[in-house]
Structure formats: C-alpha cells, structure tokens
C-alpha cells in the first residue's frame, strides 16, 4: 500500500534513482523533474545503494522504541480504575 503523502511509488522511485545513477543527471535536476526536494532524491539514492530495490519500498513511520511510553502496569491500573 502506498503512503498517502508519498509523491512517488516504488516504481517511480526506481526511475528517479536510475535517472541519477545511470543517466548521470544531477540530483537537483532529477528533483525538479520528479517534483520532489533534492534531499528526497538523496534519501532514495542512498537507500537504493545500501539495500537495492528493497530499499525503495514504503516503510512504517512507527518508532521501533518509545522510551517515554507509559509502563504496562500503569496502563493496566488506569484501565482497572476506569472500569
């Protein structure tokens, strides 16, 4: 499923990366062509070089950890008190 705010699909990202790496077009020109920012092009090129086509797929924005998350015991206690 494509992220709602993503300007490109994984296929479009591959075309964008290819325009820069294979065709030798500068990142700023590729960014203008695909109507994204230059840092966005850099992100996708970097992921492609590190992970290949797998790196161009959508990723979750959910954090791996949440250090300030309320402890499970406290949540359980709150739920008990609310009932």
C-alpha positions in Angstrom: 0.0 0.0 0.0 1.4 3.4 -0.9 1.6 6.0 1.8 -1.0 8.8 1.3 1.6 11.6 1.3 4.2 9.8 -0.9 4.8 11.7 -4.2 6.2 8.5 -5.8 5.5 4.8 -5.9 8.4 2.4 -5.5 8.5 2.1 -9.3 8.7 5.9 -9.6 11.5 6.0 -7.0 13.4 3.4 -9.1 13.0 5.6 -12.2 14.2 8.6 -10.2 17.3 6.8 -8.9 18.1 5.4 -12.3 17.9 8.9 -13.8 20.6 10.0 -11.4 22.8 6.9 -11.2 22.6 5.5 -14.8 21.9 8.6 -16.8 24.2 10.9 -14.8 21.6 13.6 -14.3 22.4 15.8 -11.2 20.2 15.3 -8.1 18.9 18.8 -8.3 17.7 18.3 -11.9 16.1 14.9 -11.1 14.4 16.5 -8.1 12.9 19.2 -10.3 11.9 16.6 -12.9 10.0 14.5 -10.3 8.8 17.5 -8.3 10.4 16.4 -5.1 13.2 18.0 -3.0 16.9 17.4 -3.5 17.2 15.7 0.0 14.4 13.3 -1.1 16.4 12.3 -4.1 19.4 11.8 -1.9 17.4 9.7 0.6 16.2 7.3 -2.2 19.6 7.1 -3.9 21.2 6.3 -0.5 18.7 3.6 0.3 19.0 2.1 -3.2 22.8 1.9 -2.9 22.5 0.3 0.5 19.6 -2.1 0.0 18.8 -2.3 -3.7 15.2 -2.2 -4.8 14.0 -3.4 -1.4 15.2 0.0 0.0 12.7 1.8 -2.3 9.6 0.2 -0.7 7.5 2.1 1.8 8.4 1.9 5.4 6.4 2.3 8.5 6.7 5.6 10.4 6.0 3.9 13.7 9.0 4.2 16.0 10.9 1.0 17.0 11.0 2.2 20.6 9.2 4.7 22.7 11.3 5.4 25.7 8.7 7.7 27.3 5.9 5.2 26.8 3.7 4.6 29.9 4.6 1.3 31.6 2.2 -1.6 31.0 1.5 -1.9 34.7 0.3 1.8 34.9 -1.9 1.3 31.9 -3.5 -1.8 33.4 -4.1 0.1 36.7 -5.7 3.0 34.9 -7.9 0.7 32.9 -9.0 -1.1 36.1 -9.8 2.2 37.8 -11.8 3.4 34.8 -14.0 0.3 34.9 
